[in-house]
Amino acid sequence: MELEANSYPLISVVVPAYNAETRIASAMEAIIAQDYPNIEIIVVNDASTDATEEIVRRALTNCGRPFTIINHEKNRGETASRNTGMDAMKGEFVWFLDADDMAEKNLVSVLYALIEKYQCDVSFCGYRNVYEDGSPDVLNHIELGAPFLRSGEEILSLRVFHKVDIPVWGILFRKQFLLENGLRFHEGCTAGGDIEFLLKAFCRVRKAAFTPDCLHIYVHHAGMGSIQDNNTKEKQLRRYRDNTGGELRAAQYLIEHAPSKRIKELEAHFLLPQTLIRRFTLCA
């Protein structure tokens, strides 16, 4: 039986896009194909100089989903584009999808069902690495075991110690949670802005639900930002600097908002010293 769209809350999908003409059609198809019935699509075209806007408009016109294309007058970066999308969203929930990635068709419905079942503000899933050079796919499951619910404090600790990998694009956020806690991406970051955002978010989350299933599809290709932004020493240095700045801002945020003594100690004895070491390395 087909789901009635109006009986489900609206979920916004925010897609930052810059010169993504060769890949963004696949991302649009992945969103359109979602089996969750009530989705709006927001594409933030970050002053692309190629045919990104034209391809997006062609893909979304008559797709049956409401959509908005927002054009930045000048290139402001991925973090600013996500903020622009959040400012424009009408949904009760938001999912961030990169312009060169894809997803299984049930990602949104599964993550929404988890939030409803456990009455929480955040849910997340594992992801599948797909390599265009022919390497075999690699699954990155969320290996925390049942029950599929954890406190934000536990997730935060696991993320800081790299015991669990939760990228920003495999998460469904309740909009009201983001607004109440003033959570936004730090604009101008070329690297580390998503990790900073997640550390701040899980610092404020009371509980988060998850599925071990790999529903997000992370596509590795020669033109991806993490490769292009590392192809000169100057770009490498900026990425390291921006990552360091993000860690420092996250550490400062935890000082102010840590929900427990355990998290304060984690910040004081691990995260902050690690950040200071990175700053010394940067100076060197």
C-alpha positions, 0 to 999 in steps of 0.5 A, a space after each residue: 500500500 502506498 504511503 500517504 505523504 501528508 500523514 508523515 512529517 516533511 523531511 528536508 534533504 540539503 545538498 551543497 553543490 559546487 561544480 558537481 555536473 558529472 555526479 549530481 544527477 545520481 545524487 538527485 536520483 537517490 533522493 527522488 527514489 527514497 521510499 519515504 513519501 514526504 520529502 523536500 529537496 534543497 540544492 545550494 549551488 555554491 557559485 558553480 561555474 559549470 552546468 550544475 544548476 541546469 542538471 539539477 533543474 532538469 533532474 528535479 522538474 516533474 520529479 514529484 517532490 517539492 524542490 528549491 535551488 538556491 544560488 550563492 553569488 560567490 563561492 562560500 564553501 560546503 559549510 556555508 552551503 549547509 547553513 543556507 539550506 538549513 535556513 531555507 528548510 521547511 521540514 521537521 527533520 533534515 538529512 545532509 547529502 553530498 552532491 557526489 554521494 548516493 543512498 539506499 532507497 530506504 535510508 530516510 524511512 529507516 532513520 525516521 522510524 528510529 526517531 519515532 520508535 525511540 522518541 529521540 532527536 537524532 538517528 544514524 546509520 552505517 555506510 558503504 564505500 564505493 570505489 570508482 577505481 574498481 576496488 571492492 566495496 567496503 562496508 562500514 557498519 555501526 558496530 555497537 550492538 543492541 539495543 540500538 539506542 545510546 546516550 549522546 554522551 556515550 556516542 560523543 566519547 566513542 567518536 572522540 576516541 575514533 571507536 565509531 565513525 559517524 559522518 554527517 551525511 548518514 544522520 537524520 536530525 530533528 530541526 527543533 533540536 538544532 534550533 534550540 541548541 543553536 547548532 550550525 556549521 562553522 563557515 569557511 572551513 575547508 576540512 573538519 567542519 562536519 566533525 566539529 558540528 557532530 561533536 557539538 551536536 552529540 554533546 547536546 543530544 540526550 539519546 540517539 538511535 541507530 541502525 548498523 545497516 549501511 544505507 549511505 553510499 560514499 563514492 570515492 573518485 579522483 575528483 572528490 574534495 578530500 583529494 582535490 584539496 590535498 594536491 598542493 602543500 598550500 592546500 594541505 596546510 590549510 586543511 590541517 589548519 582548518 581541522 585544528 581550528 575545528 577541534 579547538 572550537 569543539 573543545 571550547 564548546 564542550 567546556 561550556 556545554 559538557 553534560 557531565 563530569 566524564 565529558 569535561 574530563 574527556 575534553 580537559 585530558 584528551 581533546 584539548 591536549 590533542 588540539 594543542 599538539 596539532 597547533 604546535 605542529 601547525 606552527 612547526 
